[in-house]
Amino acid sequence: HVLFLGSQERKYRMTTHSPELQWLLIRNSSSFLLRNKRGQAATFTKEPYNLSSKNSFKYNSFVNKKCVGVTAGPDNKGVVLVTKNTKRSRKPREMFVKVQLQKDRRKTYKTIRRSLGCAGYRPDLLEVAVRRASAILASQRPAKRLRVKKRR
């Protein structure tokens, strides 16, 4: 579709398809797929902002307008909450909003719950995002030292 604005200025408009149609096209042919060699039903994916690594429409970050990602922070300190800006969908560089969370665990969980659940962004992914952040923060804690029993 071409829109003529004035004599020389042209603005091109891309047509977008529904997320359901996009999902039908990429669900079996994505380059991020990890297929099981034994032929089991579960198919996983390596998408950057897929919270559960499952190949499903709910968790897919490419076809959904709003997606959520939780990754480890720089230098393994804290987590980074990534959300998709729906108004910047045509500009890949500005499409994702990253918020670094380096406070204690409870404040991190509270921030994730507020930004996803209370704001109505993606309340269906709230618990999965908190679990992912919890796992990342647990992996960043130093390992406990084992005490060596002293002989008496």
Phi, psi and omega per residue, in radians:
H1 nan 2.348 3.138
V2 -2.145 2.286 3.065
L3 -1.900 2.276 3.112
F4 -1.688 2.121 3.101
L5 -2.068 1.738 -3.091
G6 1.454 -2.923 -3.059
S7 -1.421 -0.693 -3.021
Q8 -2.000 -0.309 -3.026
E9 -1.495 2.268 3.099
R10 -2.172 2.501 3.084
K11 -2.230 2.179 -3.118
Y12 -1.660 2.451 -3.140
R13 -2.118 2.188 3.109
M14 -1.522 2.514 3.045
T15 -1.636 2.407 3.113
T16 -1.940 2.642 3.141
H17 -1.784 2.865 -3.118
S18 -1.160 2.642 3.111
P19 -1.049 -0.573 3.125
E20 -1.133 -0.719 3.099
L21 -1.175 -0.724 3.092
Q22 -1.065 -0.713 3.133
W23 -1.111 -0.716 3.115
L24 -1.085 -0.539 -3.131
L25 -1.368 -0.646 -3.026
I26 -1.801 -0.102 -3.007
R27 -1.138 -0.532 3.133
N28 -1.880 -0.024 -3.047
S29 -2.276 0.352 3.127
S30 -1.304 2.564 3.138
S31 -1.343 -0.166 -3.129
F32 -1.600 -0.003 -3.057
L33 -1.220 2.461 3.007
L34 -2.092 1.857 -3.090
R35 -1.638 2.587 3.125
N36 -1.435 2.342 -3.078
K37 -1.279 -0.381 -3.099
R38 -1.509 -0.026 3.085
G39 1.422 0.349 3.113
Q40 -1.276 2.850 -3.004
A41 -1.254 -0.523 -3.054
A42 -1.255 2.193 3.065
T43 -2.079 2.281 -3.110
F44 -1.909 2.929 -3.088
T45 -2.436 2.735 3.125
K46 -1.895 0.472 -3.130
E47 -1.048 2.569 -3.066
P48 -1.138 -0.653 -3.062
Y49 -2.068 0.674 3.057
N50 -1.703 2.013 -3.004
L51 -1.179 -0.662 -3.028
S52 -1.863 -0.056 -3.100
S53 1.092 0.344 3.066
K54 -1.652 2.507 3.106
N55 -1.498 1.489 3.132
S56 -2.485 2.788 -3.111
F57 -1.084 -0.638 -3.075
K58 -1.094 -0.733 -3.046
Y59 -1.672 -0.089 -3.060
N60 -1.197 2.297 -3.088
S61 -1.629 -0.181 -3.111
F62 -1.547 -0.684 -3.028
V63 -1.618 -0.446 -3.127
N64 -1.381 2.501 3.101
K65 -1.151 -0.686 -3.135
K66 -2.034 2.205 3.086
C67 -2.363 2.820 -3.074
V68 -2.285 2.450 3.050
G69 -2.414 2.505 3.071
V70 -2.222 2.080 -3.130
T71 -2.236 2.903 3.102
A72 -1.233 2.526 -3.140
G73 -1.320 3.010 3.108
P74 -1.130 2.485 -3.105
D75 1.036 0.472 3.141
N76 0.929 0.773 3.075
K77 -2.152 1.883 3.117
G78 1.382 -2.951 -3.141
V79 -2.234 2.844 3.088
V80 -2.076 2.119 3.086
L81 -1.618 2.144 -3.083
V82 -2.016 2.199 3.059
T83 -2.189 2.766 -3.108
K84 -1.688 2.252 3.098
N85 -1.498 1.982 -3.044
T86 -1.212 -0.423 -3.126
K87 -1.380 -0.307 -3.117
R88 -1.879 0.526 -3.052
S89 -1.185 -0.343 3.134
R90 -1.560 -0.132 -3.128
K91 -2.066 1.691 -3.041
P92 -1.037 -0.551 -3.109
R93 -1.220 -0.569 -3.094
E94 -1.822 0.136 -3.024
M95 -1.270 -0.609 -3.072
F96 -1.785 2.370 3.099
V97 -1.838 2.126 -3.097
K98 -1.945 2.259 3.116
V99 -2.134 2.142 -3.122
Q100 -1.569 2.242 -3.117
L101 -2.043 1.915 -3.080
Q102 -2.100 0.170 3.128
K103 -1.345 -2.925 3.133
D104 -1.234 3.022 -3.017
R105 -1.068 -0.784 -3.064
R106 -1.124 -0.694 3.108
K107 -1.197 -0.598 3.094
T108 -1.124 -0.821 3.121
Y109 -1.097 -0.700 -3.133
K110 -1.125 -0.706 3.118
T111 -1.134 -0.719 3.120
I112 -1.130 -0.766 3.137
R113 -1.097 -0.711 -3.136
R114 -1.169 -0.792 -3.037
S115 -1.278 -0.466 -3.131
L116 -1.709 -0.810 -3.030
G117 -1.484 -0.969 -3.058
C118 -1.197 -0.616 -3.132
A119 -1.384 -0.167 3.123
G120 1.302 0.422 -3.097
Y121 -1.251 -1.178 3.046
R122 -2.513 1.385 -3.108
P123 -1.134 -0.365 3.117
D124 -1.252 -0.363 3.136
L125 -1.758 0.122 -3.037
L126 -1.078 -0.953 -3.081
E127 -1.172 -0.606 3.118
V128 -1.165 -0.684 3.128
A129 -1.180 -0.691 3.116
V130 -1.161 -0.704 3.097
R131 -1.115 -0.696 3.122
R132 -1.138 -0.754 3.104
A133 -1.115 -0.678 3.120
S134 -1.099 -0.736 3.129
A135 -1.156 -0.691 3.135
I136 -1.165 -0.782 3.137
L137 -1.158 -0.608 3.097
A138 -1.162 -0.601 3.128
S139 -1.280 -0.361 -3.127
Q140 -1.518 -0.246 3.114
R141 -1.231 2.541 3.103
P142 -1.182 2.583 -3.123
A143 -1.227 2.554 3.122
K144 -1.274 2.472 3.094
R145 -1.464 2.401 3.087
L146 -1.483 2.313 3.120
R147 -1.390 2.406 3.082
V148 -1.616 2.166 3.137
K149 -1.234 2.303 3.126
K150 -1.594 2.441 3.083
R151 -1.358 2.487 3.108
R152 -1.763 nan nan
